């Protein structure tokens, strides 16, 4: 049984997809692939489809994958849709999904959200989702993340950093009232201001001292009577009791928002540490720590690599253009192309 990660050669990034597909072909029930990492290889939507289809040809692989890291590639909403339909809904043991730094946008995020919704009979095994820097800012992105939190019953850790989310993140904060599973929320590096921070403070603790006065004074001018009524309503709303850590540094929160967050019952981190270094995209320099973290069963890892070579970039353009006319499989097309160009 294999017990060490599988690596591609750093000087031949254009062959990473071929090696991945070959490793999937060679996988057996006695040496499955619980962990697959394909980072910084220029993986696109069509190539992702080929990888998923290859995995789905082996039911024991579908039932063994626990960790899928596709960060730092060029996946769009099209790839997210295929991932949602053919992986998230079909891989029953998938627990950790990393889609950081892919241009999924709000549309791609919506595909992932729906696939993880228990209302849609979606995936209930994923406990960690990383969607940092996927371009889902604005009201629409905040609303989709809010739905993700409200409609999911398994997530324990959610990272939404660096998505240009502003005070519309109050929708996310309010959604926490309906979630009693999430333990860690990372929203660092966004555009959250006092209003967003105050919304979090009000949602996270029934003992928070935040009142309607501090919540509304930046946008509204209420009379004392209406403030009293709003205080009574807010006091009766449910609050989240499971969130343990909120990472919210590198935003636009002022003293008032920070004070309100400090009065909640959870750990709020407003300092500037790097984002989850132990679970971020792995590089060849991380091998010593990686070996200590690997399970006893085999795993597949395509580590952090340089930018795709001109050969791969040229192939991607040619392959994507010709696929509709000549639907050859990805690995055969890439194999033939590499044979004639490398």
Secondary structure, DSSP 8 states (H G I E B T S, - for coil): ---SEE---TT-GGGHHHHHHHHHHH-BTTB--SEEEE-SS---HHHHHHHHHHHHT-HHHHTT--EEE--SS---HHHHHHHIIIIITT-TT--EEE-TT---HHHHHHHHHHHT-GGGT------EEE-TTSS--HHHHHHHHHHHHHH-SS--EEE--SS---GGGHHHHHHGGG-SS--EEE-TTS---HHHHHHHHHHH-TT----HHHHHTTT----HHHHHHHHHHHHHS----S--EEE--SS---HHHHHHHHTSSSEEE-S---S-GGGS---GGGHHHHHHH--SS-EEEE----S--HHHHHHHHHHHHHTTTS---HHHHHHHHHHHH-
